[in-house]
Amino acid sequence: MHETYDVIIVGSGAAGLFSALMFDEKYKILIVTKDTPEQSDSFLAQGGIATLLDKEDYQAYYEDTMKAGHYKNNPEAVKIMIESSQEIINDLVDFGVQFAHNENGIAYTREGGHSKFRIMYHDDITGNEITGKLLKQASIQNHIQIKMSTRMIDIIEENNKAKGIIVDHNGKRTAIYSKVVILATGGIGGLFTQSTNFPHLTGDALAISLKHNIELENINYIQIHPTTLYSKKPGRRFLISESVRGEGAILLNPNKERFCDELQPRDIVTENIRKEQEKFHTDHVYLSLTHMPKDEIIKRFPNIYNRCLEEGYAMEKDLIPITPAQHYFMGGIKVDMDSKTNKDCLYAIGETSCNGVHGMNRLASNSLLESLVFAKRAAKHIQTYIDNIEISTPNVKISDKSYEEIEEEYKEIVMEEIKRKDRDFYDKWCKHED
């Protein structure tokens, strides 16, 4: 007896969960996740989710997104994302997501690259609020099953169609079959020494795609976030959200001099920080929010305040040491506007996909929005034809290599592809992998 589903979704972040919830209850959905659902970068998103304020805001929002992406964005994808934003916000509210309000109604903040206050948020843990509510909803659906600590080691294909995946669960290998496969495996931060991502996010789906002639796009479009909490300890870097600078925080060099406009797009702020680091021969600079009273900081940024305090820094009076670190992946598996890859019955959504919406550099708080917009489009498109597909169970050869060997092989494949595409970026940020 083979284990079969209508749809297999690989990844339990916001994109994977939201897509699963967009399917009719008659479809049997399996979500597999490499760790636990909570160990996805979607839970770490701090700042918020951008949305179109009104019709008059469209051109400004469009221009902000294009400018941040150095006009390398796919205009069609940008248009779809912005025009779908209010619908997505309504969906989230229906799922129980709570956004901040003030005396005027919904509270909006602003982040680097945005010309207006159009970002909805929940304290400084917006990703946790959104993804947590989606996980809660998915967990109570009878047609959705979630398998944890289940690692995809390959996809199954026949006649250029995805037929399922091969997984490793505590060393046991299994072929699981389906009508459609959706890859929602997240970013590639596990390939970098300095990253805000969880370390188990190593780009497996990209290596598997290269193995199966699935097209990738802009694999060298990798964003470095300018402000992560500096620490000499190894491990994941704690992000200090762009919204802190949106609320007036400034950057200072070791001489306590302000050296840039903090609300420029992330890549520009990062480059300015690097110049100061080189100039002063230091591995960090400082972020100051000392203009804001303590009670206001705690109210607006409770999570960030507590984390800085754990490291010995009180944000209302101390300068916070920060350094850039790898944060987001704008490239990925090439998809169309319905999130379909060049292989039939195979889709990619979220950070592992590339529809071109972000261009060379993602505008702050567009990540959650883009993931949800195109996750929903994938689910809707699949349901237009899935009833006409018969599940087949082709025989597969399952590798006898250890999972650790497979993972290291996949890491090397992805890093070599990044190096081949952009040696300058590789030397600047990835050289430790040589």
KAWOJO-V452633 format. One record per helix or strand of 2 or more residues. SS is the DSSP state (hx for helix, st for strand). FROM is the first residue (numbers start at 1). LEN is the number of residues. If there is no record, write none. Layout:
ss;from;len
SS;FROM;LEN
SS;FROM;LEN
This chain:
ss;from;len
st;3;8
hx;14;8
st;29;4
hx;41;4
st;49;2
hx;55;14
hx;75;20
st;101;2
st;105;2
st;108;2
st;119;2
hx;126;14
st;144;4
st;151;8
st;161;9
st;172;12
hx;189;3
hx;204;8
st;216;2
st;222;8
hx;242;5
st;250;3
hx;266;15
st;285;4
hx;294;7
hx;302;9
st;320;10
st;332;3
st;346;3
hx;350;3
st;353;2
hx;367;16
hx;386;3
hx;403;19
hx;423;11
